[in-house]
């Protein structure tokens, strides 16, 4: 009896310790933004797209519509237990180029500079209603005709 109560006691303590560990705050960093020293190595009006990549590395993304600039993004996300992850810091550096590919400006943005824009997943409706497997099976019960039935010549029966 005494051994059994010790096992239960240690099991309860282990579960409690694991529960507390699961609620610990974790931070994850995503992306890359060049620091001030690296950005100082870029000479506006002289450096090209290629020399910028050689100096500070490839961008996270390039110009969205007309490939006009390089965009570097770094985010810090806080994870706390089962809660939804929260972005606590975001830095963005945009290097703009002219039509000849010469660096013309460097702009820095932070999370505080803008408004949070949630990303949305948009899906085109295809008109198919899914009601689960049983609903699909029941709607197909009356849809079999004689041309779709297996025969002995097709290897069915």
PyMOL commands that set and color helices and strands:
alter all, ss='L'
color gray80, all
select helices_A, chain A and resi 2-22+36-40+49-56+111-113+133-143+146-148
alter helices_A, ss='H'
color red, helices_A
select strands_A, chain A and resi 25-31+61-62+69-80+86-97+103-110
alter strands_A, ss='S'
color yellow, strands_A
deselect
rebuild
show_as cartoon
